[in-house]
Amino acid sequence: MRSFVRAAELGQLQHAADELGVTQQAVSKRIATLERKLDVRLFTRTARGVELTLDGQAFLPHARNIITGVDRAITAIRPGSRALRIDVLGLRSAQAVVLHDYWRSHPEIDLDVVTLRVNDPRVAVAAVEAGDIDASFRTVTDRATLPRDVQMIHAFDSPLVLLVGPRHPLASARTLTPPQLRRHRIWVPGIAPRSEWAEFYDQLATDFDLRIDAAGPNFGDEVLQETLADSADVATLIGARDRYIWPTNYDLRRIPIVNPTLAYPLSLIFPRTNPHPGLRAIINHFGSLTPLPETAWLPSWATKPRRSGGDIEHTRR
C-alpha cells in the first residue's frame, strides 16, 4: 500500500523505491500483488513513468487514509516518537499560556504549538481528521455535526476581564458586574462570521444587553491597545489568562467581572481512534487549573467538564 501511494505521488517506480529504501523490482512486485488482490489495474506505464488509472485514482485517497491510520497506530505505542502538535487560537491566548505552563513543568515533552489561522472550527476538525494536527482548541457548537472519528471534550474555562485605558469612566473600578457594562462600547474588532466566538459574543450581548461593537477589521493587538489608551469611551474583553504586553505609559487596566463571572469555554478536539499518547497528561493538567466560581456565566453550548482519565478513548483498530 505504501509503495502504491508513493509511486502515485512521485510518478516513478524508481523514485518510490529510492525513498522506501528498496529496489525498483521490489516496488513493482508489491504493486502487482496489490493489483491482483484488488483485481484491477492501478497504473498504466508510460515513457515518463507511471500514471494512475481511473481505478487507481479512486483508490488513492483511501490508501492514503490507511497509511495515515497505520502510522498513527504505531505512534500510539511509541510515546515520544514525534512531537505533539496542538492548534491554539493565538500564541498570546489562554490556551498557549496553559500549554506553556505545562511545558515548563515537563520540558521533556516534545510539543509543537501551532496556529491554523482559520475562523471556521470545521476547518480545524478537518485538519485533525487528516492528521495534520493532533488536537485543536476549538469548539463546534453543534456537537451533532462532529464527524464520528473525532471527539470533543471540555478543556477549561477562561474568565473574561474588561480592558480599558486610564481615561475610561470604569478605569478606577476594582471589579465590575455585567449590568455595569451596559451602555458602554465594548470593541471586539473583526469578529468572524461562522466562528465560535461570533456565537459567543452574540449570546453574551443578548443575555446581558451589552453593546458589543465588531466594526472594522482587526489590525492587531497593538492597534487595539493604542486605541484603548487614548480613548475615554472604548473598552474590550480579554481572557484573564491571556498574555498581553503594552507600554507602561498606556496604563491599561484589567478589571475582573463578577456576579456572575463571564467565561469563555475552551474545548479540545482530537481523534477518537489512536490519539497522540502525549495528550492524556495535558488533559489531566487541565484538571489542576483554578475552576470558575459558582456564580459564572457560560454560553448554552459550552461543553460540560468531565473528570480526567476518562476523556480519551484509546480505541485501536
C-alpha positions as CSV (number, residue, x, y, z in Angstrom):
1,M,0.0,0.0,0.0
2,R,2.8,2.4,0.9
3,S,4.6,1.6,-2.3
4,F,1.5,2.3,-4.3
5,V,0.9,5.6,-2.6
6,R,4.5,6.9,-3.1
7,A,4.6,5.7,-6.7
8,A,1.3,7.5,-7.4
9,E,2.6,10.7,-5.8
10,L,6.1,10.6,-7.4
11,G,5.1,9.2,-10.8
12,Q,8.2,7.0,-10.9
13,L,8.7,3.5,-9.5
14,Q,12.4,4.2,-9.1
15,H,11.8,7.3,-7.1
16,A,9.4,5.5,-4.9
17,A,11.9,2.7,-4.4
18,D,14.7,5.2,-3.5
19,E,12.5,6.8,-0.9
20,L,11.4,3.5,0.6
21,G,14.9,2.0,0.6
22,V,14.2,-0.9,-1.7
23,T,14.8,-1.9,-5.3
24,Q,12.5,-0.8,-8.2
25,Q,11.8,-4.5,-8.8
26,A,10.5,-4.8,-5.2
27,V,8.2,-1.8,-5.6
28,S,6.9,-3.3,-8.9
29,K,6.2,-6.6,-7.4
30,R,4.4,-5.1,-4.4
31,I,2.1,-3.1,-6.7
32,A,1.5,-6.1,-8.9
33,T,0.5,-8.1,-5.8
34,L,-1.9,-5.3,-4.7
35,E,-3.4,-5.2,-8.2
36,R,-4.0,-9.0,-8.1
37,K,-5.7,-8.8,-4.7
38,L,-7.9,-5.9,-5.9
39,D,-8.4,-7.5,-9.4
40,V,-7.9,-4.1,-11.0
41,R,-5.1,-2.2,-12.7
42,L,-3.9,0.7,-10.7
43,F,-1.3,2.1,-13.1
44,T,-0.6,2.4,-16.7
45,R,3.1,2.5,-17.7
46,T,4.2,5.5,-19.9
47,A,7.6,6.7,-21.2
48,R,7.7,9.1,-18.3
49,G,6.9,6.6,-15.6
50,V,3.5,5.5,-14.3
51,E,0.1,7.2,-14.3
52,L,-3.0,6.2,-12.3
53,T,-5.9,4.5,-14.0
54,L,-9.4,5.6,-13.1
55,D,-9.5,2.8,-10.5
56,G,-6.1,3.9,-9.2
57,Q,-7.4,7.5,-8.8
58,A,-10.4,6.2,-6.9
59,F,-8.3,4.0,-4.7
60,L,-5.5,6.6,-3.8
61,P,-7.3,8.7,-1.2
62,H,-8.4,5.6,0.7
63,A,-4.9,4.1,0.5
64,R,-3.6,7.4,2.0
65,N,-6.0,7.2,4.9
66,I,-4.9,3.6,5.5
67,I,-1.3,4.6,5.7
68,T,-2.1,7.5,8.0
69,G,-4.0,5.2,10.3
70,V,-1.2,2.7,10.4
71,D,1.3,5.5,11.2
72,R,-1.0,6.7,14.0
73,A,-1.3,3.2,15.4
74,I,2.4,2.8,15.5
75,T,2.9,6.2,17.1
76,A,0.3,5.4,19.7
77,I,2.5,2.6,21.1
78,R,5.7,4.6,20.7
79,P,5.4,7.7,23.0
80,G,7.7,10.5,22.1
81,S,8.3,9.2,18.5
82,R,7.1,12.6,17.2
83,A,6.1,15.9,18.5
84,L,2.6,16.5,19.9
85,R,1.1,19.1,17.6
86,I,-1.7,21.3,19.0
87,D,-3.5,24.2,17.4
88,V,-4.3,27.2,19.5
89,L,-6.3,30.4,18.7
90,G,-3.3,32.6,19.2
91,L,0.2,32.5,20.8
92,R,-1.0,35.0,23.4
93,S,-4.2,33.2,24.1
94,A,-5.1,31.3,27.3
95,Q,-4.6,28.0,25.6
96,A,-1.0,28.9,24.7
97,V,-0.3,30.2,28.2
98,V,-1.7,27.0,29.8
99,L,0.4,24.8,27.4
100,H,3.5,26.9,28.1
101,D,3.0,26.5,31.9
102,Y,2.6,22.7,31.4
103,W,5.8,22.5,29.2
104,R,7.8,24.5,31.8
105,S,7.0,21.8,34.3
106,H,7.6,19.0,31.8
107,P,10.4,20.2,29.5
108,E,11.0,16.7,28.3
109,I,7.7,16.7,26.2
110,D,8.2,17.3,22.5
111,L,5.5,19.9,21.9
112,D,4.7,21.8,18.7
113,V,2.2,24.7,19.2
114,V,0.7,26.0,16.0
115,T,-2.0,28.4,14.9
116,L,-4.1,27.4,11.9
117,R,-5.3,31.0,11.5
118,V,-8.8,29.8,10.4
119,N,-12.1,31.1,11.8
120,D,-14.4,28.2,10.9
121,P,-13.9,25.4,13.5
122,R,-14.8,22.8,10.9
123,V,-11.5,23.5,9.1
124,A,-9.7,22.7,12.3
125,V,-11.8,19.5,12.6
126,A,-10.7,18.5,9.1
127,A,-7.1,19.1,10.0
128,V,-7.5,16.8,13.0
129,E,-9.1,14.1,10.7
130,A,-6.4,14.4,8.2
131,G,-3.6,14.0,10.8
132,D,-2.2,17.5,10.1
133,I,-2.5,18.3,13.8
134,D,-3.1,16.1,16.8
135,A,-5.5,18.3,18.6
136,S,-7.2,21.8,18.4
137,F,-8.5,24.2,21.0
138,R,-11.8,24.8,19.1
139,T,-15.4,24.3,19.8
140,V,-18.0,23.0,17.4
141,T,-21.1,24.5,19.0
142,D,-23.4,21.9,17.4
143,R,-22.0,18.6,18.5
144,A,-24.3,16.7,16.2
145,T,-22.1,17.9,13.2
146,L,-18.9,16.4,14.6
147,P,-17.5,13.5,12.5
148,R,-17.8,10.1,14.2
149,D,-14.0,9.7,14.2
150,V,-13.4,12.9,16.2
151,Q,-14.2,13.7,19.8
152,M,-14.5,17.0,21.6
153,I,-14.1,17.4,25.4
154,H,-14.1,20.3,27.8
155,A,-10.6,21.6,28.3
156,F,-11.0,24.6,30.7
157,D,-12.9,27.9,31.0
158,S,-11.3,31.3,30.6
159,P,-12.7,34.1,32.7
160,L,-13.0,37.4,31.0
161,V,-11.8,40.8,32.2
162,L,-12.6,44.3,30.9
163,L,-9.5,46.1,29.5
164,V,-9.7,49.9,29.5
165,G,-7.5,52.9,29.3
166,P,-6.9,55.4,32.2
167,R,-9.5,57.9,30.9
168,H,-12.4,55.4,30.7
169,P,-15.2,56.0,33.3
170,L,-14.8,52.5,34.6
171,A,-11.0,52.7,34.9
172,S,-11.0,53.1,38.7
173,A,-13.3,50.1,39.4
174,R,-11.8,47.2,41.4
175,T,-14.4,44.8,40.0
176,L,-17.4,45.1,37.7
177,T,-20.7,43.3,37.3
178,P,-22.2,42.6,33.8
179,P,-25.0,45.2,34.4
180,Q,-22.4,47.9,34.9
181,L,-21.1,47.2,31.4
182,R,-24.3,48.2,29.8
183,R,-24.3,51.3,27.5
184,H,-20.5,51.1,27.3
185,R,-18.9,50.4,24.0
186,I,-17.1,47.1,24.1
187,W,-15.0,46.9,20.9
188,V,-14.1,43.5,19.6
189,P,-13.0,44.2,16.0
190,G,-13.0,41.6,13.3
191,I,-15.4,39.0,14.8
192,A,-15.6,36.5,12.0
193,P,-18.9,35.1,10.9
194,R,-19.4,31.3,11.5
195,S,-16.7,31.4,14.2
196,E,-17.3,30.0,17.7
197,W,-16.5,33.5,19.1
198,A,-19.1,35.1,16.9
199,E,-21.7,32.8,18.6
200,F,-20.2,33.5,22.0
201,Y,-20.5,37.3,21.7
202,D,-23.9,37.2,20.2
203,Q,-25.2,35.2,23.2
204,L,-23.3,37.3,25.6
205,A,-24.7,40.6,24.2
206,T,-28.3,39.1,24.2
207,D,-28.2,37.7,27.7
208,F,-26.8,40.9,29.4
209,D,-27.9,43.6,26.9
210,L,-24.3,44.6,26.2
211,R,-23.1,46.8,23.4
212,I,-20.6,44.6,21.5
213,D,-19.1,46.5,18.6
214,A,-17.4,44.4,16.0
215,A,-16.9,47.2,13.5
216,G,-13.7,47.5,11.4
217,P,-11.0,45.0,10.6
218,N,-8.7,43.6,13.2
219,F,-5.4,45.4,12.8
220,G,-3.8,43.5,15.7
221,D,-3.4,43.8,19.4
222,E,-1.0,46.7,19.3
223,V,-3.6,48.9,17.4
224,L,-6.3,47.9,19.8
225,Q,-4.2,48.7,22.9
226,E,-3.2,52.1,21.5
227,T,-6.9,52.9,20.8
228,L,-7.8,51.9,24.4
229,A,-5.0,54.0,25.9
230,D,-6.2,57.1,24.0
231,S,-9.9,56.6,24.4
232,A,-12.4,57.7,27.1
233,D,-15.2,55.5,25.9
234,V,-13.8,52.3,24.3
235,A,-13.2,49.1,26.2
236,T,-12.6,45.5,25.2
237,L,-12.9,42.0,26.7
238,I,-9.8,39.7,27.0
239,G,-9.2,36.4,28.8
240,A,-7.8,36.6,32.4
241,R,-5.1,34.2,31.4
242,D,-4.3,35.8,28.0
243,R,-0.7,37.2,27.8
244,Y,-0.7,40.8,26.6
245,I,2.1,43.3,27.0
246,W,1.8,47.0,26.3
247,P,4.0,50.1,27.0
248,T,3.8,51.2,30.6
249,N,2.7,54.7,29.6
250,Y,-0.5,53.2,28.2
251,D,-1.6,52.5,31.8
252,L,-4.2,50.0,30.7
253,R,-6.4,48.4,33.4
254,R,-7.6,44.8,33.7
255,I,-10.8,44.7,35.7
256,P,-12.3,41.4,36.8
257,I,-16.0,40.8,36.0
258,V,-18.0,39.2,38.8
259,N,-21.5,38.2,39.9
260,P,-21.5,36.4,37.5
261,T,-18.0,35.8,36.2
262,L,-18.2,35.8,32.4
263,A,-16.2,32.9,30.9
264,Y,-15.2,31.7,27.5
265,P,-15.4,27.9,27.3
266,L,-12.5,26.1,25.7
267,S,-12.8,22.6,24.2
268,L,-10.2,20.3,22.8
269,I,-10.8,18.3,19.6
270,F,-8.7,15.2,18.8
271,P,-9.1,11.8,17.1
272,R,-11.3,9.3,18.7
273,T,-9.0,6.5,17.4
274,N,-5.3,6.4,18.3
275,P,-4.9,9.9,19.7
276,H,-1.3,11.0,20.4
277,P,-0.1,9.4,23.6
278,G,1.1,12.7,25.0
279,L,-2.5,14.2,25.1
280,R,-3.6,12.3,28.2
281,A,-1.1,14.1,30.5
282,I,-2.0,17.5,29.1
283,I,-5.7,16.8,29.6
284,N,-5.1,15.7,33.2
285,H,-3.2,19.0,33.6
286,F,-6.4,20.9,32.8
287,G,-7.9,19.5,36.0
288,S,-5.3,21.3,38.1
289,L,-6.4,24.7,36.9
290,T,-8.4,27.0,39.1
291,P,-12.1,26.3,38.5
292,L,-14.7,29.0,37.9
293,P,-16.6,30.5,40.9
294,E,-20.1,29.1,41.5
295,T,-21.6,32.3,40.0
296,A,-20.4,32.1,36.5
297,W,-21.9,32.6,33.1
298,L,-21.2,30.3,30.1
299,P,-22.9,30.2,26.8
300,S,-25.6,27.5,26.4
301,W,-23.4,25.4,24.0
302,A,-20.5,25.1,26.4
303,T,-19.1,21.6,26.7
304,K,-19.6,20.3,30.2
305,P,-16.5,19.5,32.3
306,R,-15.6,15.8,32.7
307,R,-13.3,14.0,35.0
308,S,-9.7,13.4,33.8
309,G,-8.7,9.9,33.0
310,G,-11.9,9.0,31.2
311,D,-11.8,11.6,28.4
312,I,-9.6,9.9,25.9
313,E,-10.9,6.8,24.2
314,H,-7.8,4.8,23.2
315,T,-9.5,2.7,20.6
316,R,-7.1,0.8,18.4
317,R,-8.0,-0.9,15.2
